[in-house]
Every structure is written in structure tokens, then in C-alpha cells.
């Protein structure tokens, strides 16, 4: 992975859209002061609307869950009333046989409450887990549909913390908190109804605890939301700093810059710890106020019961049942209010997950209607009915781009690459070559000017269509976990073994593929057969050939090749470009010499354009580069 630092640099090994198109993936960074701007966080109403939409997919199971949990709660609440009946029987001096019926009822109600409660919690967990799974799928689909620059600017730590830490926080609530919370909510509601039926004055006595609970909850909710969001954001920043430090560990060590990086990690950790301590202080105060409310409420119920029994308004058994009901509320109220802590934490995570969904919707959503009219199309042929055929003419009109205000990486670039033509782009590091390739591929949107593919602006093409037509391959590639054939078919599902072998023959990969332990069935990736950097790049070029786009953009896609592999990868790149429009960011001038035309860039501008022969004879920047390169060889 090559990165550059300093102002105006152009990290030529920068990450590309190829993870989505199937030609490679990278995590490089181009000098960008905006990097680290986190992905959006959804507003509360947007989070609620999205959650309801996801729950609506499971409405029948959700309705069954509510009914079962209500039945379980009602069964459990029959126990205090039956105990009150037994107290009255003893107080009235009835025979012991009068206790048998309520005792049997207690056993039956308890058994029903346990069984129905277990069933209801199981249904609730399944419903919530399916809902979370749907959310994860939507988040993933939205994330991979974005231009890679959007995720790069946010930093990998932000997205990782959302799909890992935030999703886990929501998952914890679903598995442990949500069933208890819903059960507590139902218990409180039905208990209030039961106490009111005994005597409304008991319900009024219970309400004396409400002001303290309300103030405690209001104070907690007002302060905890921002605190928990800060905790999540601080954890994301810490994760980003750790990822960046570990990813560049070799460079950090070589530059002897460990103290500064340790200090940066320590600073982000201290900020995360500080926010967490604020959350702990909030929780401690909240729980103390809840205990005070319980004391006030129980004292009030006992006092009212003493008065009503003395006045003959209720029986001793009824007063006992009322006291038991309120005492039984200690647990549910504690669960309901204390779990607001966990719910706030999960709510912050849920808002961050839903925030990803607020990014522009995948443009491929626009395509199905047209596809329904014309059917699926082969790659590199025509667009849906009514649009001109895509033949691969790539046009950049007065394109400028900057990663921060006042700092331009490209300045008014105008270039046309004709169908089937290969244009090589050369220039020093920082000249803007990678930025040019990413804008041409639609990964970055220009600040001014526009990019057209066969006369259609890239931003007017559905994302799926654009990614079929234009593929960008970088020098930083990814080998997906699975067999070689599965790796390739991720991006060309229709490819047969014969088709893969034909492409391997054209690109000169047959020899080393056959040399693998199981040929195309060899397991590769993190847990499989290790591939050299050159073979991984060769695999990426095979993906390109199988994807068969109209336009191929190679951003130093053969840069990792050593001396022994250079010619092989150069041949593969040439074969992969045959029959399609090619824009090649060349790291070897031999690539430029074989191209139809050469573009020379300097400081974000095109300074020369012509054939290799014309530029080599012109005595300009390219001629000097060519003379220097040939001397070194």
C-alpha cells in the first residue's frame, strides 16, 4: 500500500471503487483535510420511521408476540389477587379447604405465566433479530453503493464501529433488555388497572412516587442522549486512530514516529474514557432517585391500606393484594427505568446505523423499471431502451476537483478517450493522476465540469449501470475468501469454467492457476492459499476481463509486479484492455509507449497530449521522462 503525505499530494495507490465492481479494493488515502468527517447520524424521527418500516415486514409475528406477552402478564398478575383471597379466607376463619381453590389457581397462573412469558420472549427476540438483520442488510447495501470517497473521508473506523460496535449494542438490547423492557411495560400497565379495580385510592397513593420517577427520567433522558452519542463518536475516533496506526506500523517504525502515534492513541482513549465516566455519573444519580421513588410509593400504599382497612372500606386481603401489586411493581419499574440506560445506548447506535441509510439511495433502484422492459443486458453492450448505445467514449469537460476549499488537485482538465482507444497518463507523484482516474470512474464527483460516458453524464447513470460500464482497478487489490472460481464469479456470475479458462489463457494466468493445489477450486483469501502480490493483481485483471466493461481504468494496476512478473502482468493488462476503452495510470513508461496516446500531467493540469512518438520527439516533459527512463534501463 503506497501513501503520500503533505499538501497537494496524489497518493497514486489510493482506494478505488473496485470493491464494488469486483476488480480490487484499497484503503489508501489521498491528502484530504476533510478526512475523518463522520458519516451522518439519523434524527430521532428518521430512526423511528425506519424502525417501524423494518418491523412492518414482520407484522404478523409482532402481533402474535404482543398477544402472547399480554396473556403471560395477565397470568402472572392473577397471583396477588389470589393471595388476597387466601388472606381474607384466613381472616374470616374459613376452613382450610377454602384455601385449595386459590392455591391451585396460583400454581396454574404461575405455570401459565412462565410458559407464555418464555414463548413471548422467544417470539419477541426472533422478531427483533430479523428486524436487525434487515437493517444490517440495508446498511451494507447502502454503504457499498456509495462512491468510495464518501467512506474514505469518514474513515474506516467510523463505518467499522457502526457495523460492529453499534450493531452489537443493538443486538445486546434485543437479546437481554428488550424482552424484559416490554414485559415490564405490560406488567406496569395491567397492574395499574388491577390496583384501580381494588380501590382507586391505592392507585392515587402509588402516583406519589411518579413525580420523583418523572423528574429522574426527564433529567436522565435530557442528558444521556448527547452523552451516549459522544461516547459512540469517541469510540469511533479511537478505533480510527488505532486502525491508522496499526495499518502504517512499518512506516511509523521506520520513521521513528512511535511517540507521536502513541500519544495520539492515548489522547483518543482518554477522550473516550472521559465520556464514559460522564455516563457512569448519570446512571448512578438516576438509580438513586429511583430507589427514593420506591420508598415513597410503598409508604403511601401501606398508609392508605391501613386507613381503608380501619374504615372498613376494603378487606385485609384486598389491602394485601394492593401492597403486593405495588411491591411487584418494584422490579418492572426498575427494569423499565433503569434499562432506559441501555436503550439510550442502543438508540445512539441505532441512529448511527440508520444514519448510513440517509446517504443517497443506491442509484440502481432506478434501473429495474427499464430492465423490466428490455430484460437483462450483456456487459459492455447497450443501455436500456430509449438511450444511446454505450460504446465507451469517455469525455472529461473542464473538470476541477479539490479535497478541501482552496486546494485544487485538478484544474480544468479536458480530455476525450475514444471507443477502443488506450490513453496512458504519466506524471510525478502528486500530479493528480489517481484523482483523474477516480473522477473518470465516477468514484469522485468533480467540483466543476462534468464527465460523460457516450454523451451521458455519469451522475445520470444508475450506479449499477455505471459499474457495469466503467471499472477501476488499482494496485491495492483484495482476494476474497473462497475458491478462485468463486472469487471470479462474484463479479461475473454467469462465467463458466471454460469461460474462466479462456480468459486465463488470454491474460497468461493459466500456468500459475493450474499450479495451485486444486486449480480453480483452490481456496484463497485470508484462510486459504496465500497469493503473492503479483498473482493477486493478476486475479484482479482476470476479474476485469470477465466483467467485460466498456471502459477500463487501470491505476498502477501492475505496480506490485517484481522483475520476474512485470512482463506477465503487462501482457495481462494489455490483453484485458483489448476491445475496450482504456485509461491507464502508468507507473512504467513502457505502458505509455504501447498506448495509443499519452497524457502528461503536472500539478493537476494536462501539460502534454499526443502519441508516444510525437511527445518523445517534441523535447518537452515527456521526452525528458522517456530519456531518463531509458537510461535507467
C-alpha positions as CSV (number, residue, x, y, z in Angstrom):
1,X,0.0,0.0,0.0
2,X,1.5,3.3,-1.1
3,X,0.5,6.5,0.6
4,X,1.9,10.0,0.4
5,X,1.8,12.9,2.8
6,X,2.0,16.6,2.7
7,X,0.0,19.2,0.8
8,X,-1.1,18.7,-2.8
9,X,-0.1,15.0,-2.9
10,X,-1.8,12.5,-5.1
11,X,-1.5,9.1,-3.4
12,X,-1.5,7.1,-6.6
13,X,-2.3,3.8,-4.9
14,X,-5.5,5.4,-3.5
15,X,-8.5,3.2,-2.9
16,X,-10.9,2.6,-5.7
17,X,-14.5,1.7,-6.5
18,X,-13.2,-1.7,-7.5
19,X,-14.6,-3.4,-4.3
20,X,-18.0,-2.8,-5.8
21,X,-17.1,-3.7,-9.3
22,X,-15.1,-6.7,-8.4
23,X,-11.7,-5.6,-9.6
24,X,-9.9,-4.9,-6.4
25,X,-10.1,-2.8,-3.3
26,X,-7.9,-0.4,-1.5
27,X,-7.7,1.7,1.6
28,X,-5.2,4.2,0.6
29,X,-5.6,7.9,1.4
30,X,-5.1,11.0,-0.7
31,X,-4.1,14.1,1.1
32,X,-7.5,15.2,2.3
33,X,-8.1,17.6,5.2
34,X,-11.8,16.6,5.1
35,X,-10.9,13.0,6.0
36,X,-12.4,12.0,9.3
37,X,-15.7,13.7,8.8
38,X,-18.0,11.1,10.1
39,X,-21.0,9.5,8.3
40,X,-24.3,11.1,9.2
41,X,-26.4,10.2,12.3
42,X,-30.1,9.9,11.8
43,X,-32.5,12.2,13.6
44,X,-34.9,10.6,16.2
45,X,-37.9,10.8,13.9
46,X,-35.9,9.2,11.0
47,X,-34.7,6.4,13.3
48,X,-38.3,5.7,14.5
49,X,-39.7,5.8,10.9
50,X,-37.0,3.4,9.7
51,X,-37.5,1.0,12.7
52,X,-41.3,0.9,12.1
53,X,-40.7,0.3,8.4
54,X,-38.5,-2.7,9.2
55,X,-40.9,-4.0,11.9
56,X,-43.7,-3.8,9.4
57,X,-42.0,-6.6,7.4
58,X,-42.9,-8.9,10.4
59,X,-46.3,-7.5,11.4
60,X,-48.0,-10.9,11.9
61,X,-45.3,-12.2,14.1
62,X,-45.2,-8.9,16.0
63,X,-49.0,-9.0,16.6
64,X,-48.7,-12.6,17.9
65,X,-45.8,-11.5,20.2
66,X,-47.9,-8.8,21.8
67,X,-50.9,-11.1,22.4
68,X,-48.7,-13.8,24.0
69,X,-46.9,-11.3,26.2
70,X,-50.2,-9.7,27.3
71,X,-51.5,-13.2,28.2
72,X,-48.3,-14.0,30.1
73,X,-48.5,-10.8,32.1
74,X,-52.2,-11.2,33.0
75,X,-51.5,-14.8,34.2
76,X,-48.7,-13.5,36.5
77,X,-50.8,-10.7,37.9
78,X,-53.5,-13.2,39.0
79,X,-51.2,-14.3,41.8
80,X,-51.5,-11.3,44.1
81,X,-55.3,-11.3,43.8
82,X,-55.5,-15.0,44.7
83,X,-53.2,-14.4,47.6
84,X,-55.5,-11.7,48.8
85,X,-58.4,-14.1,48.6
86,X,-56.5,-16.6,50.8
87,X,-55.8,-13.8,53.4
88,X,-59.5,-13.0,53.5
89,X,-60.3,-16.7,54.0
90,X,-57.9,-17.0,56.9
91,X,-59.1,-13.7,58.4
92,X,-62.8,-14.8,58.2
93,X,-62.0,-18.1,59.9
94,X,-63.0,-20.3,56.9
95,X,-61.9,-24.0,56.8
96,X,-58.6,-24.9,55.3
97,X,-60.4,-26.4,52.3
98,X,-61.3,-22.9,51.2
99,X,-57.6,-22.3,50.5
100,X,-57.4,-25.1,48.0
101,X,-59.0,-23.4,45.1
102,X,-57.0,-20.2,45.2
103,X,-53.8,-22.2,45.9
104,X,-54.5,-24.2,42.8
105,X,-55.2,-21.1,40.9
106,X,-51.8,-19.7,42.0
107,X,-50.0,-22.8,40.7
108,X,-51.9,-22.7,37.4
109,X,-51.4,-18.9,36.9
110,X,-47.7,-19.2,37.7
111,X,-47.2,-22.1,35.3
112,X,-49.1,-20.2,32.6
113,X,-47.2,-17.0,33.2
114,X,-43.8,-18.8,32.9
115,X,-44.8,-20.7,29.8
116,X,-46.4,-17.9,28.0
117,X,-43.6,-15.5,29.1
118,X,-40.9,-17.8,27.6
119,X,-42.9,-18.2,24.4
120,X,-43.5,-14.4,24.1
121,X,-39.9,-13.5,24.8
122,X,-38.8,-16.0,22.2
123,X,-41.2,-14.5,19.6
124,X,-40.0,-11.0,20.5
125,X,-36.3,-11.9,20.2
126,X,-36.9,-13.6,16.8
127,X,-38.9,-10.6,15.5
128,X,-36.3,-8.1,16.7
129,X,-33.4,-10.2,15.4
130,X,-35.0,-10.5,12.0
131,X,-35.5,-6.7,12.1
132,X,-31.9,-6.1,13.0
133,X,-30.8,-8.4,10.2
134,X,-32.9,-6.5,7.7
135,X,-31.3,-3.2,9.0
136,X,-27.8,-4.7,8.6
137,X,-28.5,-5.8,5.1
138,X,-29.9,-2.3,4.2
139,X,-26.9,-0.6,5.8
140,X,-24.5,-2.9,3.9
141,X,-26.3,-2.3,0.6
142,X,-26.3,1.4,1.1
143,X,-22.6,1.5,2.1
144,X,-21.3,-0.5,-0.8
145,X,-23.4,1.6,-3.2
146,X,-21.7,4.8,-2.2
147,X,-18.7,6.2,-4.0
148,X,-15.6,5.0,-2.1
149,X,-14.6,8.6,-1.4
150,X,-17.6,9.0,0.9
151,X,-16.4,6.2,3.1
152,X,-12.8,7.2,2.9
153,X,-13.5,10.7,4.1
154,X,-15.4,9.3,7.1
155,X,-12.5,6.9,7.8
156,X,-12.8,3.1,8.1
157,X,-13.0,3.3,11.9
158,X,-16.4,5.1,11.7
159,X,-18.1,2.5,9.5
160,X,-16.5,-0.4,11.3
161,X,-17.7,1.0,14.7
162,X,-21.2,1.2,13.3
163,X,-21.5,-2.3,11.8
164,X,-19.6,-3.8,14.7
165,X,-19.9,-1.8,18.0
166,X,-23.3,-0.1,17.3
167,X,-24.9,-3.2,15.8
168,X,-23.6,-5.2,18.9
169,X,-25.1,-2.6,21.2
170,X,-28.5,-3.0,19.5
171,X,-28.1,-6.8,19.5
172,X,-27.4,-6.8,23.2
173,X,-30.6,-4.9,23.9
174,X,-32.6,-7.2,21.6
175,X,-31.3,-10.3,23.4
176,X,-31.4,-9.1,27.0
177,X,-33.1,-5.8,27.5
178,X,-35.9,-5.6,25.1
179,X,-37.8,-8.7,26.3
180,X,-37.5,-7.5,29.9
181,X,-38.4,-4.0,28.9
182,X,-41.6,-5.0,27.0
183,X,-42.6,-7.4,29.8
184,X,-42.1,-4.7,32.4
185,X,-44.2,-2.2,30.4
186,X,-47.1,-4.6,30.1
187,X,-46.8,-5.5,33.8
188,X,-47.0,-1.9,34.9
189,X,-50.0,-1.1,32.7
190,X,-52.0,-4.2,33.8
191,X,-51.0,-3.7,37.5
192,X,-52.3,-0.2,37.5
193,X,-55.6,-1.5,36.1
194,X,-55.7,-4.2,38.8
195,X,-55.0,-1.8,41.7
196,X,-57.6,0.7,40.4
197,X,-60.2,-2.1,40.4
198,X,-59.5,-2.9,44.1
199,X,-59.8,0.8,45.1
200,X,-58.8,3.9,43.1
201,X,-57.2,5.4,46.2
202,X,-54.5,2.8,46.1
203,X,-53.7,3.9,42.6
204,X,-53.6,7.5,43.7
205,X,-51.2,6.6,46.6
206,X,-48.9,4.9,44.1
207,X,-48.9,8.1,42.0
208,X,-47.0,9.9,44.8
209,X,-43.9,8.1,43.5
210,X,-44.5,9.3,40.0
211,X,-43.1,12.9,40.3
212,X,-39.7,11.6,41.5
213,X,-39.6,9.0,38.8
214,X,-40.6,11.5,36.2
215,X,-38.0,14.1,37.2
216,X,-35.4,11.4,37.4
217,X,-36.2,10.1,34.0
218,X,-36.6,13.5,32.4
219,X,-33.2,14.6,33.8
220,X,-31.6,11.3,32.6
221,X,-33.1,11.4,29.1
222,X,-32.2,15.1,28.6
223,X,-28.5,14.5,29.5
224,X,-27.8,10.9,28.5
225,X,-28.7,11.1,24.8
226,X,-25.8,13.6,23.9
227,X,-23.5,11.8,26.3
228,X,-24.1,8.4,24.7
229,X,-23.7,9.8,21.3
230,X,-20.4,11.4,22.4
231,X,-19.3,8.0,23.8
232,X,-20.0,6.3,20.4
233,X,-18.3,9.0,18.4
234,X,-15.3,9.0,20.8
235,X,-15.0,5.2,20.4
236,X,-15.2,5.6,16.6
237,X,-12.4,8.1,16.7
238,X,-10.3,5.8,18.9
239,X,-10.9,2.9,16.6
240,X,-10.0,5.0,13.6
241,X,-6.7,6.1,15.2
242,X,-5.9,2.5,16.1
243,X,-6.6,1.3,12.6
244,X,-4.5,4.0,11.0
245,X,-1.6,3.5,13.4
246,X,-1.6,-0.3,13.1
247,X,-2.0,-0.2,9.3
248,X,1.0,2.0,9.0
249,X,3.1,0.3,11.7
250,X,6.0,-0.4,9.5
251,X,6.2,3.2,8.3
252,X,5.8,4.6,11.8
253,X,8.7,2.4,13.0
254,X,10.9,3.3,10.0
255,X,10.3,7.0,10.7
256,X,10.8,6.5,14.4
257,X,7.5,8.3,15.0
258,X,6.1,5.9,17.6
259,X,5.9,8.5,20.4
260,X,3.6,10.8,18.4
261,X,1.3,7.9,17.4
262,X,1.2,6.5,20.9
263,X,0.3,10.0,22.2
264,X,-2.5,10.2,19.5
265,X,-3.9,6.8,20.6
266,X,-3.7,7.8,24.2
267,X,-5.4,11.1,23.6
268,X,-8.4,9.5,21.8
269,X,-8.6,6.8,24.5
270,X,-8.6,9.5,27.2
271,X,-11.4,11.3,25.5
272,X,-13.4,8.1,25.2
273,X,-12.9,7.3,28.9
274,X,-13.9,10.8,29.9
275,X,-17.2,10.5,28.0
276,X,-17.8,7.0,29.6
277,X,-17.2,8.4,33.1
278,X,-19.8,11.1,32.4
279,X,-22.3,8.3,31.5
280,X,-21.5,6.4,34.7
281,X,-22.2,9.5,36.9
282,X,-25.5,10.0,35.2
283,X,-26.5,6.4,35.8
284,X,-25.5,6.4,39.4
285,X,-27.7,9.5,40.1
286,X,-30.6,8.1,38.2
287,X,-30.6,4.8,40.1
288,X,-30.5,6.7,43.5
289,X,-33.6,8.7,42.6
290,X,-35.4,5.5,41.5
291,X,-34.8,4.0,45.0
292,X,-36.2,7.1,46.6
293,X,-39.3,6.9,44.5
294,X,-39.9,3.3,45.5
295,X,-39.7,4.2,49.2
296,X,-42.2,7.0,48.8
297,X,-44.7,4.9,46.8
298,X,-44.6,1.9,49.2
299,X,-45.0,4.0,52.3
300,X,-48.0,5.7,50.7
301,X,-49.7,2.4,49.7
302,X,-49.3,1.0,53.2
303,X,-50.6,4.1,54.8
304,X,-53.7,4.2,52.6
305,X,-54.3,0.5,53.2
306,X,-54.1,0.9,56.9
307,X,-56.7,3.7,56.7
308,X,-59.0,1.9,54.4
309,X,-59.0,-1.4,56.3
310,X,-59.6,0.5,59.5
311,X,-62.6,2.3,58.0
312,X,-64.0,-1.0,56.6
313,X,-63.7,0.3,53.0
314,X,-61.7,-2.7,51.9
315,X,-60.8,-6.1,53.3
316,X,-57.5,-7.1,54.7
317,X,-57.0,-9.4,51.7
318,X,-57.7,-6.5,49.3
319,X,-55.2,-4.3,51.0
320,X,-52.7,-7.1,51.0
321,X,-53.2,-7.6,47.3
322,X,-52.7,-3.9,46.7
323,X,-49.5,-3.8,48.6
324,X,-48.3,-6.9,46.8
325,X,-49.2,-5.4,43.5
326,X,-47.1,-2.3,44.3
327,X,-44.3,-4.3,45.6
328,X,-44.4,-6.4,42.5
329,X,-44.0,-3.2,40.5
330,X,-40.6,-2.5,42.0
331,X,-39.0,-4.9,39.6
332,X,-40.8,-3.8,36.4
333,X,-40.5,-0.1,37.2
334,X,-36.8,-0.6,37.9
335,X,-36.4,-2.6,34.7
336,X,-38.4,0.0,32.7
337,X,-36.5,3.0,34.0
338,X,-33.0,1.6,34.6
339,X,-33.0,-0.1,31.2
340,X,-33.5,3.4,29.7
341,X,-29.8,3.5,30.1
342,X,-29.2,0.5,27.8
343,X,-32.0,1.7,25.4
344,X,-30.3,5.1,25.2
345,X,-27.0,3.4,24.4
346,X,-28.7,1.2,21.8
347,X,-30.7,4.1,20.5
348,X,-27.5,6.0,19.8
349,X,-26.1,3.0,18.0
350,X,-29.4,2.6,16.0
351,X,-29.4,6.2,15.0
352,X,-25.8,5.8,13.7
353,X,-26.8,2.7,11.7
354,X,-29.9,4.4,10.3
355,X,-27.7,7.4,9.5
356,X,-25.9,5.3,6.9
357,X,-29.3,4.8,5.2
358,X,-29.7,8.6,4.9
359,X,-26.9,8.6,2.4
360,X,-28.1,8.8,-1.2
361,X,-30.1,5.7,-2.1
362,X,-28.4,3.2,-4.5
363,X,-29.0,4.5,-8.0
364,X,-29.5,1.0,-9.2
365,X,-33.0,1.4,-7.7
366,X,-33.7,3.5,-10.9
367,X,-32.8,0.6,-13.2
368,X,-35.3,-2.2,-12.6
369,X,-38.1,-0.4,-14.5
370,X,-36.1,-0.2,-17.6
371,X,-34.7,-3.7,-17.2
372,X,-38.3,-5.0,-16.9
373,X,-39.0,-3.6,-20.3
374,X,-35.8,-4.8,-22.1
375,X,-34.5,-7.7,-20.0
376,X,-31.0,-8.1,-18.6
377,X,-28.3,-7.0,-20.9
378,X,-24.8,-8.4,-21.6
379,X,-22.0,-6.4,-20.2
380,X,-20.5,-3.7,-22.5
381,X,-23.3,-3.6,-25.0
382,X,-26.3,-1.3,-25.0
383,X,-28.2,0.6,-22.3
384,X,-32.0,0.3,-21.6
385,X,-34.4,1.1,-24.4
386,X,-34.5,4.8,-25.4
387,X,-30.9,5.5,-24.5
388,X,-28.0,5.6,-27.0
389,X,-25.7,2.5,-27.2
390,X,-22.7,2.7,-24.9
391,X,-19.6,2.2,-27.0
392,X,-17.1,3.5,-24.4
393,X,-16.4,7.1,-25.4
394,X,-15.1,8.8,-22.2
395,X,-15.2,12.6,-22.0
396,X,-14.0,14.9,-19.3
397,X,-15.0,18.5,-19.8
398,X,-13.2,21.3,-17.8
399,X,-13.0,19.1,-14.7
400,X,-11.7,20.6,-11.5
401,X,-11.5,18.9,-8.1
402,X,-10.2,19.7,-4.6
403,X,-10.2,17.7,-1.4
404,X,-10.6,20.9,0.6
405,X,-11.6,24.5,-0.2
406,X,-8.8,26.5,-1.8
407,X,-6.7,23.4,-2.6
408,X,-7.2,22.1,-6.1
409,X,-5.9,18.7,-7.1
410,X,-7.2,19.0,-10.7
411,X,-7.5,22.3,-12.6
412,X,-9.8,22.5,-15.7
413,X,-8.9,19.1,-17.2
414,X,-10.5,18.4,-20.6
415,X,-9.9,15.0,-22.3
416,X,-11.7,12.6,-24.6
417,X,-10.8,8.9,-24.9
418,X,-12.4,7.4,-28.0
419,X,-14.0,4.0,-28.0
420,X,-11.4,1.2,-28.1
421,X,-8.6,3.7,-27.6
422,X,-6.0,3.3,-24.8
423,X,-4.7,6.5,-23.2
424,X,-1.8,6.4,-20.7
425,X,-1.5,9.1,-18.1
426,X,2.0,9.8,-16.7
427,X,3.4,12.4,-14.3
428,X,5.2,12.7,-11.0
429,X,3.6,11.7,-7.7
430,X,1.1,14.4,-6.8
431,X,0.3,15.3,-10.3
432,X,-3.3,14.3,-9.9
433,X,-3.3,11.1,-11.9
434,X,-5.2,9.0,-9.3
435,X,-7.8,11.7,-8.8
436,X,-8.3,11.9,-12.6
437,X,-8.9,8.2,-12.7
438,X,-11.3,8.2,-9.8
439,X,-13.3,11.1,-11.3
440,X,-13.4,9.3,-14.7
441,X,-14.7,6.2,-13.0
442,X,-17.4,8.1,-11.1
443,X,-15.8,7.4,-7.7
444,X,-15.4,11.2,-7.1
445,X,-17.8,13.9,-8.4
446,X,-16.0,16.9,-9.9
447,X,-16.4,20.3,-8.2
448,X,-16.8,21.9,-11.6
449,X,-17.1,20.4,-15.1
450,X,-18.6,17.0,-15.9
451,X,-17.7,13.5,-17.1
452,X,-19.7,11.8,-19.8
453,X,-19.9,8.2,-21.0
454,X,-21.0,8.2,-24.6
455,X,-22.6,11.6,-24.1
456,X,-24.4,10.7,-20.9
457,X,-23.2,12.4,-17.7
458,X,-22.0,9.9,-15.2
459,X,-24.3,11.2,-12.5
460,X,-27.3,10.5,-14.7
461,X,-26.4,6.8,-15.0
462,X,-27.8,4.4,-12.4
463,X,-25.0,3.2,-10.2
464,X,-25.4,-0.5,-11.3
465,X,-25.2,0.6,-14.9
466,X,-22.1,2.8,-14.3
467,X,-20.3,0.0,-12.5
468,X,-21.0,-2.4,-15.3
469,X,-19.7,0.0,-17.9
470,X,-16.7,1.5,-16.1
471,X,-14.3,-0.5,-13.9
472,X,-11.4,0.9,-12.0
473,X,-8.5,-1.4,-10.9
474,X,-5.9,-0.2,-8.5
475,X,-2.6,-1.6,-7.4
476,X,-4.1,-2.4,-4.0
477,X,-6.3,-5.4,-4.6
478,X,-8.3,-7.8,-2.5
479,X,-8.5,-11.6,-2.7
480,X,-12.0,-12.6,-1.5
481,X,-12.4,-15.7,0.7
482,X,-13.4,-18.8,-1.3
483,X,-12.2,-20.7,-4.2
484,X,-10.6,-19.0,-7.2
485,X,-13.6,-19.7,-9.3
486,X,-16.0,-18.3,-6.6
487,X,-13.8,-15.2,-6.3
488,X,-14.1,-14.5,-10.0
489,X,-17.8,-15.4,-10.3
490,X,-18.6,-12.8,-7.6
491,X,-18.4,-10.3,-10.4
492,X,-19.3,-12.5,-13.4
493,X,-21.9,-15.0,-12.0
494,X,-22.6,-16.3,-15.5
495,X,-19.0,-17.2,-16.2
496,X,-18.4,-20.9,-16.8
497,X,-15.2,-22.8,-16.1
498,X,-14.5,-22.8,-19.8
499,X,-15.0,-19.0,-19.9
500,X,-12.7,-18.5,-17.0
501,X,-10.0,-20.7,-18.5
502,X,-10.4,-18.8,-21.8
503,X,-9.8,-15.5,-20.0
504,X,-6.9,-17.0,-18.1
505,X,-5.3,-18.1,-21.4
506,X,-5.7,-14.6,-22.9
507,X,-4.2,-13.0,-19.8
508,X,-1.4,-15.6,-19.4
509,X,-2.6,-16.8,-16.0
510,X,-3.2,-20.5,-16.9
511,X,0.2,-21.7,-15.8
512,X,0.1,-20.5,-12.2
513,X,-3.6,-21.2,-11.8
514,X,-3.1,-24.8,-12.8
515,X,-0.1,-25.0,-10.4
516,X,-2.3,-24.2,-7.4
517,X,-3.1,-27.3,-5.3
518,X,-6.7,-27.6,-6.6
519,X,-6.6,-25.3,-9.7
520,X,-9.7,-23.2,-9.9
521,X,-11.1,-25.0,-6.8
522,X,-8.2,-23.8,-4.6
523,X,-9.4,-22.0,-1.5
524,X,-7.8,-18.5,-1.4
525,X,-8.3,-15.4,0.7
526,X,-7.4,-14.8,4.4
527,X,-7.9,-18.5,5.4
528,X,-6.8,-20.1,2.1
529,X,-3.8,-20.5,-0.2
530,X,-1.7,-17.3,0.0
531,X,-1.1,-15.5,-3.2
532,X,1.8,-13.2,-4.0
533,X,1.0,-9.5,-4.7
534,X,1.6,-10.1,-8.4
535,X,-0.8,-13.1,-8.5
536,X,-3.4,-11.1,-6.6
537,X,-3.1,-8.3,-9.2
538,X,-3.3,-10.9,-12.0
539,X,-6.5,-12.2,-10.4
540,X,-7.9,-8.6,-10.4
541,X,-7.1,-8.3,-14.1
542,X,-9.0,-11.6,-14.7
543,X,-12.0,-10.1,-12.9
544,X,-11.8,-7.1,-15.2
545,X,-11.7,-9.3,-18.3
546,X,-14.7,-11.4,-17.1
547,X,-16.6,-8.3,-16.1
548,X,-16.1,-7.0,-19.7
549,X,-16.9,-3.3,-19.1
550,X,-17.0,-0.8,-21.9
551,X,-14.3,1.3,-20.1
552,X,-11.4,0.0,-18.1
553,X,-9.3,2.3,-15.9
554,X,-6.0,0.9,-14.5
555,X,-4.5,2.9,-11.7
556,X,-1.0,1.5,-11.5
557,X,-2.7,-1.9,-11.6
558,X,0.6,-3.7,-12.3
559,X,2.8,-1.7,-9.9
560,X,3.4,-4.6,-7.4
561,X,5.0,-6.8,-10.0
562,X,8.6,-7.6,-9.4
563,X,11.1,-8.1,-12.3
564,X,10.0,-11.7,-12.9
565,X,6.3,-10.8,-13.0
566,X,6.5,-7.4,-14.7
567,X,6.2,-8.7,-18.3
568,X,3.5,-11.2,-17.3
569,X,1.3,-8.5,-15.8
570,X,2.0,-6.0,-18.5
571,X,0.8,-8.6,-21.0
572,X,-2.3,-9.3,-18.9
573,X,-3.1,-5.6,-18.7
574,X,-2.8,-5.2,-22.4
575,X,-5.0,-8.3,-23.0
576,X,-7.6,-7.1,-20.5
577,X,-7.8,-3.7,-22.4
578,X,-8.2,-5.3,-25.8
579,X,-11.5,-4.3,-27.3
580,X,-12.5,-1.7,-24.8
581,X,-11.7,1.9,-24.0
582,X,-8.7,2.2,-21.6
583,X,-7.3,4.9,-19.3
584,X,-4.1,3.7,-17.8
585,X,-2.2,5.5,-14.9
586,X,1.2,4.3,-16.0
587,X,4.0,3.6,-13.5
588,X,6.3,2.3,-16.2
589,X,6.8,4.3,-19.4
590,X,6.8,1.1,-21.4
591,X,3.0,1.2,-20.8
592,X,2.8,4.7,-22.2
593,X,4.9,3.7,-25.3
594,X,2.4,1.0,-26.1
595,X,-0.7,3.3,-25.6
596,X,-2.5,5.0,-28.5
597,X,-1.9,8.4,-26.8
598,X,-0.1,9.7,-23.8
599,X,-1.3,12.4,-21.3
600,X,1.4,14.1,-19.3
601,X,0.1,15.7,-16.0
602,X,1.8,18.2,-13.7
603,X,0.2,19.9,-10.7
604,X,-3.3,18.9,-11.6
605,X,-3.1,20.0,-15.3
606,X,-2.6,18.3,-18.6
607,X,0.7,19.8,-19.9
608,X,1.2,17.5,-22.9
609,X,-1.0,15.2,-25.1
610,X,-0.1,13.2,-28.1
611,X,1.3,9.8,-29.3
612,X,4.4,8.4,-27.8
613,X,6.4,9.2,-30.9
614,X,5.1,12.8,-31.1
615,X,5.9,13.5,-27.5
616,X,9.3,11.8,-27.5
617,X,10.3,13.9,-30.4
618,X,8.9,17.2,-29.0
619,X,11.6,17.7,-26.4
620,X,9.1,18.5,-23.6
621,X,8.4,17.0,-20.2
622,X,7.5,13.6,-21.7
623,X,10.7,13.5,-23.7
624,X,12.8,14.2,-20.6
625,X,10.9,11.5,-18.7
626,X,11.4,9.0,-21.5
627,X,15.1,9.8,-21.8
628,X,15.6,9.3,-18.0
629,X,13.6,6.1,-18.0
630,X,15.5,4.5,-21.0
631,X,18.9,5.5,-19.4
632,X,18.0,3.7,-16.2
633,X,17.1,0.6,-18.2
